[in-house]
Amino acid sequence: MAVYKCEECGNSVESRCKPGKCKSCGALKDKLIKQEQPKK
């Protein structure tokens, strides 16, 4: 799983693939930035 953070509203979404848009503000997927996960 990866975490994508919206640059517009700051909402984070956990998903296997990049969502089409932000569920919170509706920003397009180019505004969703993949966040690095800490290594376990």
N, C-alpha and C positions, 0 to 999 in steps of 0.2 A: 504494500500500500504506500501511496505517496500523499503528501499534504500540499495542497495548492492554496496560496494566499492571494486574495484579490487586492490589487493596488488601489482600487477606487475606495472601497469601504473597509478593508482590513479583515474581512470574513475569511476563515480558513475552512477548507473542505478536504476530507480524507477520501481518496478515490483511487482505483487502480489505473484509470486513464484520465486525461485532462477533460474536465467538464466543458460542455459547449458554452456555458455562460455562468456567471455568479448567481447562485440561488437567492442571495440577499438583495443585491442591487441591480442585477440584470446586465452587468458589464460583460462585454464579449470576452471569449476565451483568451485573446491576446493580452488581457489585463491580469490573467491568472498566472502567477509565478510559482514554480515548483520550489518547495522549501527543502533544504538538506536535512536529513534525519541523522541524529547522532548514532554512531556505531555502537552496537551492544557487545 
